[in-house]
Amino acid sequence: MPTRRHAGRVPVFLLVVLAAIAAGLGLWLGLRSHAPPQPPPMQSAQVYPQPRPLPAFALTQSDGKPLTAAAWQGRYTLVFFGYTLCPDVCPTTLATLHQALQQLRAQGLGEQVQVDFISVDPQRDTPARLAAYVHAFDPQFVGATGPDAQLQPLTRALGIVYARTPDGHGGESIDHSGAVVLIDPQGHELAVFLPPLRATAITGDLARLIAWRR
């Protein structure tokens, strides 16, 4: 007796193939939906795939107020570590950050960005010296410092290094990283700006990051 073929019946192997394709497509879409959004192209900033949390720390601002992780919430903060007797890198960097902040102010973004200079020379950088130093670059700059017990866990978490060496004249010089760290409004490390630093590149990258994360 001849075998009867049922019209419209889909072969079993084809159903298996279709199911596998559907499962793979679902997995791909699921991975895409959970993947973090990619930042726009940057000129200078290196943006981390995921913002990095910071350890607890307690420093002191030049006006005597505490500087803790809570102070780095609510706006973007550019953080640079150095010392007031630094002969070249520190003044050059702070001048560049002042120019970037001026450009951001002209774009109406100045209120969203703060610049903090943290001294790794607490023995010599008194509150008065620190205040005079940072305010010579910009009245809105914040200066702060603290003991190594508070500085070192923070610098390690941010990828910053510093080391003191005798200068042969009874004093000491300090070698330190030249990077500028960007803290986001949630108090996490979002990106880092590496030398050579250019004000226009910093301004452009910050404007793009602010627009991207609104």
Summary of the structure (lengths in Angstrom):
residues: 214
radius of gyration: 25.9
end to end distance: 72.8
largest distance: 110.6
contacts: 595
relative contact order: 0.20
helix: 39%
strand: 24%
